[in-house]
Amino acid sequence: MSRPNAEQPAPRWGTAGEPVSQQRFHLRVRVGGVNAGPAAVVIAEASGLSKSRVKDAMAKGAVRLRRGGSRLLRRATFPLRSGDVVDLYYDPRILAAEAPLAQPVADEGDYSVWCKPPGLLTQGTHYGDHCSLVRQVEKRLGPRRGVHLVHRLDREAAGLIVLAHTRAAAAALSELFQNRAVTKRYHVQVLGEPADAGAIDTPLDGQSACTRFEVLYRQPGRALLVVTLYSGRKHQIRRHLAGIGHPVLGDPVYGQGNKHPDGLQLVASQLAFPDPFTGASRRYALNEPERGCASSLA
């Protein structure tokens, strides 16, 4: 077996005597020679990690293969050959993390709807995808059904997400979102006592953004809102509500220091749209939206 050429080689020991298995690093391996061998063996030799740690990182989506494109490499015995380039994104804290499980809401064949609990990423990162909704659904539905993301929820948020299972469904659903043909409603607890109803039309990131809200009930110093989005900018609800002095309870970024024992109090409680293939009206809603995915489903 030819020895792989590792760019930015990972040391077996850090400057403070820390084992490489406890360090975060990115390692790129350029494979030389013919039939360089099983991926886990090549990566272990280049990184200084044990084969078991490499296999774990591969299974959790932290290794990518560049061979006529870029894709995740999960199979430890995959035969690498000369000219292959492999990227290992290693972070022991991320690989050791566990995430709550999403709950299925409806399976419509070409697409399905899921309830994402707080703390679960919608999509993984280079350093792993095992704590993501997309990977959970891939494992649950099996390799014969693709999983395509068409919209997102913040990791801290809970609620409904639709996933496509064919490229045609992904394109059709994405068009519905882009054309604002999807009604998105959220139940949000905020700090303070806002007006009974209102609209926030403040642009975000140089683009138009509209958020409308109604108060469901009030408590001293806080209120529960039903929020409807008419655009989909990053952190739109959180930024808009913080901008009018009523940040979402438990918001770690825009919350002005307020905390909640259950974290961010923002739940995507309803999705409604015309089925892109049949035209039938589809509506998915949580029975008890304040409880997020812990609630029963309508």
N, C-alpha and C positions, 0 to 999 in steps of 0.2 A: 504494500500500500504506500502510495506517495504521501509524503507529509504535507498537510494543507498549509497554505500561506495565510496567516491570520493578521489582518490589519488591526492596529490598536490592540495588541494582545492583552488579555486579562491576566494580571498577575495572580499567582496562587496565594500570595499573602499581601495584604495592604501595608501601608506605612506604619500602622499601629498594630501590626500583627493580626489583622482581621482576615479570616479565611475568605477566599473568593466566593464561596457559597453564601456569604452574608453581605456581599457587595452588589450594588446596582451598576450594570454596565451594558454597553452595546458592542458587540463583536461582529466584524465582517470577516468571513472565511472565503478565500478564493481557492478552489480545489484544483490541484494539479495531478497529472498522471492519469492512467487509464483505470476505470473501475475503482475509484478511490475508496469505495467501501460504504457500509451502512452509515446513514446520516448521524445517528446517535454517537457512533464511535468516532467519526471525524470531528464532530463538534466537541465532544468530551476531550479529545486530545488537544484541540486548539484552545479550549477555554480553561482547562484545569478543573472543570467540574466533573463529578462522578457521572457515569452513564445514567444512573437512576434519576439524578437531578435534571439531566438533559432531556430524558424521556418525559419527565413531568412537565418541563417547560414546553416541549413540543406539543404534548397533548392539550396544554392550556393556551395554545395559540401564540407563543412567544418566539417562534422561528419562522422565517420566510425564505423561500427559495426563489432565486432569480435565474430562470432558464427560459428564454423567449417570453419574458413577462415576469410578473411577481405574484406569488401565491403563498398561502400558508402551507407549512410542511409539518404534518402531525405524525406521520408514520416513522417510527424509530429505525426501521430496517430499510427505508427507502434508499436505493443505491445511488450515491452521488458519483458524478463522473467529471473528468477534466473539463474545466471551463465553467462549472457551476459556481455560483456565488450564493452564500448562505449568510443570513443575518440572524443573530441571536440577540434578543432584547431581554435581559435578565434582571429581574427585580424580585428578590426573595420575599419581600413583604406583599407584593401583589400576587405572587404565585401561591402564597400561603393563605390568602384571603378567601373567605366564604361569603356567598351572597344569598339572600332570600330568594325563594322560588316564585316565578310568575305563575298566575293562574289562567287557564284557558277560559275564554268567554264564549266564543263561537268559531266554528270552522265552516267556511263557505266554499271550500275547495280551492279556488284560485287565490283566496286570501283568508286570513284568520284574524281574530281579535283577542287580545290578551290584556290582563291587568298586571301592570308592572308595580311591584312594591317599592317603597323608598329604599335607597341603598343599592339598587340594582342599576348598572349602566344599561343604556339602550343598546350601545354598540361597544365592542372592545377597543383596546388600543394596541400599539405595537408590543407592549409588555404583557399582553394576555387578553383573552376574550372569555375566559371561563366564568367571570362574574358579569356577564352581559345577557340581556334578554335574547338577542339574536342567537347566541350559542346555545342557550337553554332550549330554545324552540327547535334549533337544528337537531339537537340530541333527542328531543322528545318525538319529533315527527319522522326522523330517520333520513338517510342520505338520498332517498329518491325524490324528496320534495325540497326544492330550493327555498331559501329564506331571503327576502329582499326588503330592506328598510325603506320606507317612504316618508316617515316623519319621526320626530324624536320627543322624548321627555327628559328633563334634567334628572341626573342621578338621584337628587334629594327628593324629587317629586314622585307621586304615585298616580296610578290611573290607567286609562285605556289607550292602547296602541294597536293599530292595524298593521299587519305584516303581509306582504305579497309572496306568493309561492311560484309565480312564473314571471318571466320578463315582461310579458304582455300585461299582466295584472299590475306589475310595478309601474309601468309606464302610464297605464290608465288611472291608477290611484294617484300617482304623482301629479297628473294633469288636474285631477279634481282638487287637490290641495292648492296647486298653483292658481287655479281659477276661482278659488274661494267658494267651492261648491260643497265643502265639508263644514258642517256646524260643529264647533268645538266649545264645550262648556266645562267650566271648572268650579269646584267649591273651594273657596279660599278663606282662611281666617286671617284677619289683619289686626294690626295694632291701632287703637284709637276708635273714633266714632265718625265714620264718613257720612256723607249725605245719603239719602235713601236710594238714590240712583245717580248714575253719571256716566260720562264718556270721556276718555282720555285719548286725544288725537296727537300726542307729541311724537314727532319723528324720532326714530332710533337708528343710529349708524347711517344717517343720511337718507333713510328710506321712510316712507309713510308707515304709520303704525296706529291702529285703532283698537282700543280696549273698552268694552262697556261692562258695567256692573250694576247689580241690584243687591240691596241688603236683605238677607233672609231673617236674621235676628241679631240682637245686640246684647252684650253683657258690658258691665262697667269696664271701660278702657279697651274694648275689642269688639269685633263684629264678624259675622259670617256672611260672605258675599257669594253670589252666583256671577261668574265672569264669563263673558262671551268674547272670543277673539275674532277679529276680522282681518288679521294679518298674522304672520308667524315669525316675528323677529326673535333673535336670541334673548332669552330671559325676559321676554316682553312683559308678562304679567308682573313679575317681580320688580322690574325697573320702573314700570309705569306707576304701580301702587306706591313704591317707595318715593317716587317723584312728587306725589301729592300728599306726602306725609303720613301714609298708612301702609308701612311695610308689612309683608307677609310674616306671620309669626314663625319663628324658628329659621328664618332665612340667614344663612351663614355669611352671605356676601353683601346683600343690600339691606339687611335687617336692622341696621343701626344698633347692633349689640343686643337686640331682644332674643330670647331663647324660648324653646318649648321642649318639654321632656320627650316628645315624640318626633322632634325634628321639624322639617319644613311642612307647614300646613297648607299644602297645595295639592289638590287631587283633580286629575282629568276625569270628570264624572260622566261625560256624555259625548258620543260621536254619532253624527247622522249624515248620511250621504246617499245619493242614488247609486245602486249597484252598477258598476261600469260595464257589465256585460248584459244584464237583463233590464236595467232601468228601474227595478223595484226599489222602493224606499227602504233603507236600512237604518235602524236606530239601535244603539247599544248604550246601556246606562247602568250605573251602579244603584242598587236599592238603597244603600246607606252610604252615600258618598263621603260623609265626614270620616268614616272608618276606612276609607280606601279599599285595598284589596282584602282586608279582613272582613269586609261585608259580604253578604250574599249578593248575587248578581241578578239583575232584572231579565 
